[in-house]
């Protein structure tokens, strides 16, 4: 009986221990963003300033930083992109950076399985390294490190790194234009719907592509659907008045 009671007490103690959960010092975050037809995912951990001097002290200038806390900050995207004008293949990368007063080097690193910086840094694992300007903030500072997408269009966005009083922005360009043009060329034909012709015309107009082609397609859309919504006619009028 005594042995049974002891075993029961151990089991209860073990269950209680297993249920203990404590909050992470640096909160975990995942963000998703679609830019045109390209899907981005970022997974990272967000340290706080906590009344510390960050850049130039906690994060030294001129040294590789994990760009977050704990395990690798990871960025994924499913189509090739350009970062600050340089090509980068679709895939999954660890995001490292080298902060400096005047600007940062931002590195897309092929090995994503590290806690912080790799034990052995390999130049062969650098898929891309770009220079980015850093901007000092005035007014409110960013207490919790943040990665976000801003200025999102059908074909581009800015990837922003923000912490303390520093903002760093990378210019992201996708292959949306060429992808959609190819799709239109392959699939738009006489049997396509009025909506397909309208969308093709609107895409060309919105991205300042061939104006005459856009006008031709919107006219076909109106012919195919005499009861088309007013915004079909509005698009036609906008194309006719445009001067690009």
N, C-alpha and C positions, 0 to 999 in steps of 0.2 A: 504493500500500500504506500509505504514511504517512498519507494523507488518510483512508483507511478506518479506520485505528487511532484517529485523532483523533475521528472521528464516533462510533465505538464507545465510546470513553471518555466522551464527552459524554452519550451515551444512558444509560450505566451510572450516571454521576453524577446525571443527571436523575431516574432511577428511584429512586435511593437517597434523593434529596432529597424526592421525592413521598411516600415511605413514612415519613418522620419524623412522629411524632405526640406531642404533649405534653399532659399532663393539664390540665384547666381549673382555674384557681385556685378558682372557685366551681362546685361540682359541679351538674350538671343533674339534675332530678328530675321525674317525672310520677307523679301519683297519681289513682286512680279510686275513687269511692265511690257506692254506690247508696243513696238515702234513700227508702224506700217504692218508688215507681215512677219517681222522678226520678234520672237518671244525671248525676253530676258528674265533671269532669276538671279537674285543675289541673296546669299546666306552669310550672316556675320554676327559678331558679338559687339555690344555697344558699351564701351567704358564711359564713365563720368569724369568730369574735371575734378570735382571734390576739392575745390580751393587750391588746386595744384597748378604750377606752371607747366604747360604741356610741351609745346614745340620749342626745342632748344634746350630742354631740361629732361622731363620725363621721357619724351621722344627726342633723342639727340638729332641735331642736324647732321646730314651727311652719312647717316647709317640706315640700313634696311629696316623698315618697320612693317609689321604684319598687317597694318591698315585695319585695326580693330583690336580685339582682345581674344585670348585663348587660341582655339584652333584656327586654321586658315579661313580668311574671308574668301568666299568662292563666288565667282560670277559665271553664269552659263548663258549661252545663246545658241539658237538653232540654225542660224544662217551666217555666212561671212559678213563682216562689217569693216568699217574703217574707224580708227581711233586717232583723232587729231590728224587725219589725212593718210594714215598708214594702215595697210591691209592687215586683218587678223582673221584667221580661219574660225569657223564655227566650232564650238566645243566648250570645255569646262576648264577654268583657270583659277589659280590662287592669285589674289590681288595684293601685291606688295608695293611699297612706295619708299622713296628716299626724300624726306622733307628737307628743304633748305629755305633760307629767308627769302630768296629771290624767286624761287619756284621749286617744283617737285619733279622727280622722276617717278613715273608710275609704271609698274612692271606686271605683265601678265605671264604667270609662271605655270608650267605644265604639271608639276607635281603638286597635288592638292591635299596630300595626306599628312601634313605636318601640324604639330602644335607650335604655333608661332613660326619663327624662322627655321628653315631646314638646318639640320646638323651639318650638312655639307652642301654649300651653295654651288649649284652647277650652272654655268653660263649656257650650257646646251639646253637647259630647261626654260630659258627665257624665250617665250613665243613672240613677245613684243615689249619694247621699252620706249616710252614716249615722255617728252617734257611737257609739263603743264604749269600754267601760271597760278600762283597763289594770291589770294586777295584778302587783305585785312578787313575784318568787319568793324563797323562802328555801332555803338549802341548795344543791344542785347547780344550776348555771346551764346554759343551752342554748348549747353552743359553736357548733353549726351551725344557721343559721336554718332553721326548720321550719314548714311549713303542714300541718295535719292536721285530720281530722274526729273529733269525740268525741261521746259521748252520743247515738249514732245509734239512732233508733227508726223505726217505720213511717212517721212523718210529720214528723220533725224531727231536727236535729243541731246541733252547734256547730262552726263553722269557726274554728280556733285559729291565731293567728300567734304564734310563740314564738322569741325570740332574746335572748341575754345573760340578764338577770334579769327579763325582761318577758314576760307572756302577755296577749294580747288575744283575746277571744272574740266572735264574731258568732253570733246566734241565727238559724238557718235553719229556715224552715217550708216544707213542700211542700204541694201540693194533693192529696195521696194520698187523704184521706178522701172528698172530693167526687168524685174520679175513680172510686174503687172503688164508691161508692154508685150512681153513674150506671151503671157497668158491670153491677152486680147488677140494677138496675131494668130494664135493657135486655135482659139475657140469661137471668136466672134464671126458669125456668118449670116446668111440670109434667113436661116431658121431661128436665129437668136431672138429673144424676147425684147419688147420695147424697153424693159427695165435694164437689160444688159447693154443696150445701145446708150441709154441715158447714163448709166454708171460709167461707161467707157468715155463718153463725152465729158462728163463731170470730172473724171480723173485727169484727163488731158488739160481741161481748163484750169483746174485747181493747181496743177503743177506746171502751168505755162508751157505745155508741149504744143504740138502742131495745132494751131488755132483753126485752120481750115478743116482738118480732120475732125476736130471736136464739133464744129458746126454741122458737118455732114452727118455725124452720128446722131446728134440731137434731133435733126430733121427727120432721120429715119425713125427714131423713137416716136416722134409725134405722128408720123404717118401710120406706124403700126398700132398706135393707141390713140384714136381720136378723142377719147375721154380721159386722156392723161391728166394727172394733177397739174395745178397751175405752176408748180415749181419746174416742170419741164419747160414751159414757155419762158419762165424767168431765167433759166439757164441759157436758153437760146438768145434772149435779149442781152444777157451779160456777155456772152461770147461775141456777139455782133458789135457790142460797144467797146470791147477790150482792145487794147493797142499793143499787147505784148508780141 
